[in-house]
Amino acid sequence: MLKNYLKMAFKVFMRRKFFTFISLFGISLTLIVLVVAVGLFDHVFGPHSPEGNAERTVSVYFVHGTGPRGDNTGPAGYAFLDRYVRTLKQPETVSIHSIFMGVISYRNGTEIKSWLKNVDGEFWRVFRFEFLEGGPFSPEDERQARLVAVINDTTRRRFFGNDAAVGKTIELEGQNFRVVGVVADIPMLRLTPFADVWVPISTRKSDNYKKEFENGIFFASILAKDPTQIPRIQEEFQAMLPRVEFPQPDEINKIEGNPTSLLQAVSDILCGGQLMTALYIAAILFMLLPTINLININVSRIRERSSEIGVRKAFGASSLTLVGQFVIENLILTLLGGLLAFVGARLVMRFINESGWLPYSNLTMNNRIFLVGLTLAVFFGLLSGVYPAWKMSRLHPVHALRGRAL
């Protein structure tokens, strides 16, 4: 039965090539956009290197400070993270690191732009970088404010060509740093660990950062001993907040926040914790218009085949059999469109990777993206095929033989 359905489906597709083209184009374009969007989402929030400890890592990305003269939300200040978060008892370790910032260097009269991140020595325990040369700087290097740096492979090539970099110096905003390690490039979309150059926090030109309590430029990444410890870390963090002593309580006297994943932090800021729900709704709405168009096309196809439907009903074909046939035809068409979409999405991802729009991006079609795309294709096929199939099943044999549709 299924084999006959498949043969009939392909004959119908070839007979009405224009409808087939329009259907495939609408399905493919929609799925290309959705699959690429899922790829970008996965690239930002998925468990990729160097975040190899993602299942047992949470971070303090944002805090909300309130008081008589202030109310703001943003990255925390170093003083708060160092005094209260670093001293939590439950974590295996805590790393404090800044957001990445642009810096300018000059090499043989040529301007070189880099992204710099200030980190502590524990940063290299939380994140698993692939070292191509040398190794990380130590907590002692950070405490002693030694001018050492870890750079990525692209920065090594910009400064030293194909030569080894470890032991050499690079100039960053008037300071000369000795390179101690070179790591593989990290995509800019990996927002937490990304940079071109990582240097100790203590090498900042001004130590004013040590006085910043909130509204700063620092994150704290917390590594749990195992994933089951994360709720305990969050409980300890919440229990610590009421004990915080504020340097200027007449301005800010209360601080709120929670160690979470980046996805949860973004969700809390943008959508009140409902980011995934909002994304699902957006995806469904995005699919709605092409689905409606496909429904109209499928209804037109059914009307053209009303005589065929009448003959089959006259010879005893049940409504369920006919519905099954048309749903299978639509699923086949959708899966063909999905196959074209996967090819198109790979080409789009390759173009994005090679364009340089997103530094060091490495968008790929991994298994998670494939399964999401396949699910979307099947959903698309069912959504656009059920109504026309149901409408077709209600045709009276006499009306169908006369070429009339309900």
C-alpha positions in Angstrom: 0.0 0.0 0.0 2.7 2.4 1.0 4.7 1.6 -2.1 1.7 2.4 -4.3 1.2 5.7 -2.4 4.8 6.6 -3.1 4.5 5.8 -6.8 1.3 7.8 -7.1 2.8 10.7 -5.2 5.8 11.1 -7.5 3.5 10.8 -10.6 1.3 13.6 -9.2 4.4 15.8 -8.5 5.7 15.4 -12.0 2.3 16.0 -13.6 1.8 19.4 -11.8 5.3 20.7 -11.8 4.4 24.3 -11.1 2.5 23.4 -7.9 5.4 21.1 -7.0 7.9 23.9 -7.5 5.9 26.5 -5.5 5.4 24.0 -2.7 9.1 23.0 -2.5 10.2 26.6 -2.7 8.0 27.7 0.2 8.9 24.7 2.3 12.7 25.0 1.6 12.9 28.7 2.2 11.0 28.5 5.5 13.1 25.6 6.7 16.4 27.2 5.7 15.6 30.2 7.8 14.5 28.1 10.7 17.4 25.7 10.6 20.0 28.5 10.3 18.3 30.3 13.2 18.5 27.0 15.2 22.2 26.7 14.2 22.9 30.2 15.5 21.0 29.5 18.7 22.9 26.3 19.2 26.2 28.1 18.5 25.5 30.6 21.3 23.9 28.4 24.0 24.9 24.8 23.1 27.6 22.9 24.9 30.6 23.6 22.7 34.3 24.0 23.4 35.7 25.5 25.5 32.7 25.2 27.7 33.3 21.5 28.3 32.1 21.8 31.9 28.7 23.4 30.9 26.6 20.8 32.7 28.2 21.8 36.0 28.8 25.5 35.4 26.6 28.5 36.3 27.5 32.2 36.1 26.5 35.5 37.7 25.8 37.5 34.5 23.6 40.2 35.8 22.5 41.6 39.2 19.8 44.1 40.0 20.7 46.8 42.5 18.0 48.9 44.1 18.0 51.6 46.7 16.8 55.2 47.6 18.8 56.7 44.7 19.4 53.9 42.3 17.8 51.1 40.3 19.8 49.4 37.6 20.5 46.0 36.1 23.8 44.9 34.6 27.0 43.0 35.1 28.2 43.0 38.7 31.2 44.9 40.1 34.4 43.2 41.0 34.2 44.1 44.7 30.9 42.3 45.1 32.0 39.2 43.2 35.4 39.0 44.9 34.1 39.6 48.4 30.8 37.6 48.3 30.7 35.2 45.3 34.3 34.0 45.3 34.0 33.0 49.0 31.0 30.7 48.6 31.6 27.3 50.2 29.7 25.0 47.8 31.5 25.5 44.5 34.6 23.7 43.4 36.0 27.0 42.2 34.9 30.5 41.1 36.4 32.5 38.3 35.9 36.3 37.9 36.3 37.7 34.4 35.4 40.8 32.5 33.3 41.2 29.4 35.4 41.4 26.2 36.5 44.9 25.2 38.1 46.2 22.0 41.8 47.3 22.1 44.2 48.7 19.5 47.8 47.6 19.0 50.4 48.5 16.4 52.8 46.1 14.8 55.4 47.6 12.3 53.1 50.6 11.8 50.0 48.5 11.2 47.0 48.9 13.4 45.7 45.6 14.9 42.3 45.4 16.5 41.7 42.8 19.2 39.1 41.7 21.7 40.6 41.6 25.2 39.2 39.9 28.3 40.6 40.3 31.9 40.5 37.0 33.7 41.8 35.5 36.9 43.9 32.3 37.2 40.8 30.1 38.0 39.4 31.0 34.6 41.4 28.2 33.0 40.0 25.6 35.4 36.4 26.5 34.6 36.8 26.5 30.8 38.7 23.9 28.8 40.7 25.6 26.2 42.7 23.8 23.5 46.3 25.0 23.9 48.3 25.0 20.7 51.4 26.4 22.5 52.4 26.9 26.1 49.7 27.0 28.8 47.6 29.3 30.9 48.9 31.8 33.4 48.4 30.9 37.1 46.5 32.4 40.0 49.9 33.6 41.3 50.5 35.5 38.0 47.2 37.2 38.5 47.9 38.1 42.2 51.4 39.5 41.3 50.0 41.5 38.4 52.5 39.9 36.0 52.2 41.2 32.4 51.5 37.8 30.8 48.9 36.9 28.2 47.2 34.0 26.4 46.3 34.7 22.8 44.3 32.9 20.2 45.8 31.5 17.0 44.6 34.3 14.8 46.3 36.9 17.1 49.5 34.9 16.9 49.4 35.0 13.1 48.6 38.8 13.1 51.6 39.5 15.4 54.1 36.8 14.5 53.1 35.2 11.3 53.8 31.5 11.3 56.4 31.7 14.1 55.9 30.5 17.6 54.5 33.1 20.0 55.3 31.8 23.5 58.0 33.9 25.2 57.5 36.9 22.8 55.7 40.1 23.7 52.7 41.9 22.3 51.8 45.5 23.0 48.3 46.2 24.2 47.3 49.8 24.9 50.8 50.8 25.9 51.6 47.7 28.0 53.9 44.9 26.8 52.6 41.4 27.7 54.7 38.2 27.5 52.8 35.5 25.7 52.6 32.3 27.8 50.0 30.4 25.7 48.2 30.2 22.4 44.7 28.7 22.2 42.5 27.7 19.3 40.2 30.5 18.1 36.9 30.7 20.0 33.8 31.9 18.1 32.5 35.3 19.1 29.1 33.8 19.8 30.6 31.9 22.7 30.0 35.1 24.7 31.3 33.9 28.1 34.8 32.7 27.2 35.4 34.6 23.9 38.3 36.9 23.4 41.4 37.3 21.2 43.6 38.0 24.2 43.2 37.0 27.9 45.3 38.9 30.5 45.2 39.0 34.3 42.6 41.3 35.9 45.3 42.8 38.1 47.1 44.3 35.0 44.4 46.8 34.4 45.9 50.3 34.3 43.6 51.5 37.1 42.6 49.7 40.3 39.2 51.5 40.5 37.6 48.3 39.4 38.3 46.9 43.0 35.8 49.5 44.4 32.9 48.7 42.0 30.1 47.0 43.7 27.4 46.8 41.0 27.0 48.2 37.6 30.4 46.9 36.6 31.9 44.9 33.8 32.5 41.5 35.4 31.0 38.1 35.4 31.6 35.2 37.8 31.6 31.7 36.5 31.0 29.0 39.2 32.1 25.5 38.7 30.2 22.9 40.8 31.7 19.6 41.9 29.0 17.9 40.0 25.7 19.0 38.4 23.6 18.0 41.4 25.4 20.7 43.5 24.1 23.6 41.4 20.8 24.0 43.3 22.8 24.1 46.6 25.1 26.8 45.1 22.1 28.8 44.1 20.6 28.4 47.6 23.9 29.5 49.2 24.0 32.5 46.9 20.5 33.6 47.9 21.3 33.1 51.6 24.3 35.3 51.2 22.5 38.3 49.6 20.8 39.6 52.8 24.3 39.7 54.5 25.8 42.0 51.9 27.3 45.2 53.3 26.9 48.0 50.8 29.6 50.8 50.5 26.9 53.4 49.8 23.6 52.2 51.3 22.0 55.6 50.8 22.2 54.9 47.1 22.1 51.1 46.7 21.0 48.9 49.6 19.7 45.8 48.0 21.0 43.5 45.3 19.3 40.6 43.5 20.5 37.9 41.2 21.2 34.3 40.7 23.9 32.0 39.2 22.4 30.6 36.0 23.2 29.4 32.6 23.6 32.0 29.8 20.4 30.9 28.3 18.5 31.4 31.5 20.2 34.8 32.1 19.2 36.1 28.7 15.7 34.7 29.1 15.3 36.4 32.5 16.4 39.8 31.1 14.5 39.7 27.8 11.4 37.7 28.4 10.9 37.3 32.2 12.2 33.7 32.0 10.0 32.7 29.1 12.5 33.0 26.2 12.0 29.4 25.0 8.3 29.9 25.0 8.6 33.1 23.0 10.9 31.4 20.5 8.5 28.5 20.0 5.7 31.0 19.4 7.8 33.0 17.0 8.7 29.9 15.0 5.1 28.7 14.8 4.0 32.2 13.6 6.8 32.3 11.1 5.7 28.9 9.7 2.0 29.9 9.7 2.0 32.0 6.4 3.8 29.5 4.2 1.6 26.7 5.8 -1.6 28.6 4.8 -0.2 29.0 1.3 0.5 25.3 1.1 -3.0 24.5 2.3 -4.4 26.6 -0.5 -2.2 24.9 -3.0 -3.1 21.5 -1.7 -6.8 22.3 -1.8 -6.4 23.4 -5.5 -4.5 20.1 -6.2 -7.4 18.1 -4.6 -10.0 19.9 -6.7 -8.1 19.0 -9.9 -8.1 15.4 -8.8 -11.8 15.3 -7.8 -12.6 12.8 -10.7 -9.9 10.5 -9.4 -11.3 10.7 -5.9 -14.8 10.0 -7.2 -13.7 6.9 -9.1 -11.8 5.6 -6.0 -14.8 6.2 -3.7 -17.1 4.6 -6.2 -14.9 1.4 -6.1 -15.1 1.4 -2.3 -12.1 3.4 -1.1 -12.8 4.7 2.4 -12.3 8.3 3.5 -9.5 7.1 5.8 -7.6 5.5 2.9 -7.9 8.7 0.8 -6.8 10.9 3.8 -3.8 8.6 4.3 -2.8 8.9 0.7 -2.9 12.7 0.6 -1.2 13.1 3.9 1.6 10.8 2.8 1.9 12.8 -0.5 2.2 16.0 1.5 4.7 14.5 3.9 6.9 13.3 1.0 6.7 16.7 -0.6 7.6 18.3 2.7 10.5 16.0 3.4 11.9 16.7 -0.1 11.7 20.4 0.7 13.4 19.6 4.0 16.2 17.8 2.2 16.7 20.8 -0.1 16.5 23.1 3.0 19.3 21.1 4.7 21.5 21.5 1.6 20.6 25.2 1.4 21.2 25.7 5.1 24.7 24.2 4.9 25.5 26.6 2.1 24.2 29.6 4.1 26.1 28.5 7.2 29.3 28.1 5.1 28.8 31.6 3.7 28.4 33.0 7.2 31.5 31.2 8.4 33.6 32.5 5.5 32.1 36.0 5.5 33.8 37.2 8.7 30.5 38.8 9.9 30.8 36.8 13.1 34.5 36.4 14.1 35.6 32.8 14.2 32.1 31.4 13.7 31.9 27.7 13.0 28.3 27.0 12.2 27.7 23.4 11.5 24.9 21.0 10.8 25.2 18.8 13.9 22.8 16.1 15.1 20.8 18.4 17.2 20.2 20.8 14.4 19.3 17.9 12.0 16.8 16.5 14.4 15.2 19.9 15.0 15.0 20.5 11.2 13.5 17.0 10.6 10.9 17.6 13.3 10.0 21.0 11.8 9.7 19.4 8.3 7.3 16.6 9.6 5.3 19.2 11.6 5.1 21.4 8.5 3.9 18.5 6.3 1.2 17.5 8.8 0.1 21.0 9.4 -0.4 21.9 5.8 -1.8 18.5 4.7 -4.4 17.6 7.3 -7.0 20.2 6.4 -6.9 19.6 2.6 -7.1 15.8 3.3 -10.0 16.2 5.6 -11.8 18.4 3.0 -11.1 15.8 0.3 -12.5 13.0 2.4 -15.9 14.7 2.5 -16.4 14.8 -1.2 -19.5 12.8 -2.4 -18.6 10.4 -5.1 -21.2 11.8 -7.5 -20.0 15.4 -7.0 -16.4 14.3 -7.3 -17.1 12.4 -10.6 -18.7 15.6 -11.9 -15.6 17.6 -11.0 -17.3 19.4 -8.1 -15.6 19.9 -4.7 -17.2 20.9 -1.5 
